[in-house]
Amino acid sequence: MDRTLKAVYVWTVLALIWMGLELLLYGEIQPRTVDNIMWFLFLPFIYKAEN
C-alpha cells in the first residue's frame, strides 16, 4: 500500500509540474486526450521505479 501511495504522489507531482510548464509556455492549461493516455501508460513505470 505504501508503494502505491508513493507512486500516486510522484504521479501527481509530475502532473502539477507538467501543468505549470503548460501555463508558462502557452499561458493556459490545454486538456488533450493524448496527454491523458500517456499519463496512464506512464503510471506502471512510476510504480515499478518506486521500489
C-alpha positions as CSV (number, residue, x, y, z in Angstrom):
1,M,0.0,0.0,0.0
2,D,2.8,2.4,0.8
3,R,4.4,1.8,-2.6
4,T,1.1,2.6,-4.3
5,L,0.6,5.8,-2.4
6,K,4.2,6.9,-3.2
7,A,3.7,6.2,-6.9
8,V,0.4,8.2,-6.9
9,Y,2.2,11.0,-5.1
10,V,5.0,11.1,-7.7
11,W,2.5,10.9,-10.5
12,T,0.6,13.9,-9.0
13,V,3.7,15.9,-8.6
14,L,4.8,15.2,-12.2
15,A,1.3,16.2,-13.4
16,L,1.5,19.5,-11.5
17,I,4.9,20.2,-13.0
18,W,3.6,19.5,-16.4
19,M,0.6,21.8,-15.9
20,G,3.0,24.5,-14.6
21,L,5.1,24.2,-17.8
22,E,2.0,24.5,-20.0
23,L,1.0,27.6,-18.1
24,L,4.5,29.0,-18.5
25,L,4.8,28.2,-22.2
26,Y,1.2,28.5,-23.5
27,G,-0.4,30.8,-20.9
28,E,-3.2,28.2,-20.3
29,I,-3.6,24.5,-19.4
30,Q,-4.7,22.7,-22.6
31,P,-6.5,19.4,-21.9
32,R,-5.5,16.8,-24.5
33,T,-6.7,13.3,-24.9
34,V,-3.2,12.1,-25.8
35,D,-1.8,13.5,-22.6
36,N,-4.3,11.6,-20.5
37,I,-3.5,8.4,-22.3
38,M,0.3,8.9,-21.9
39,W,-0.1,9.6,-18.1
40,F,-2.0,6.3,-17.6
41,L,0.6,4.4,-19.6
42,F,3.4,6.1,-17.6
43,L,1.9,5.1,-14.2
44,P,3.1,1.5,-14.2
45,F,6.7,2.6,-14.8
46,I,6.5,5.0,-11.9
47,Y,5.1,2.3,-9.7
48,K,7.9,-0.1,-10.7
49,A,10.5,2.6,-10.1
50,E,9.3,3.2,-6.6
51,N,10.9,0.1,-5.2
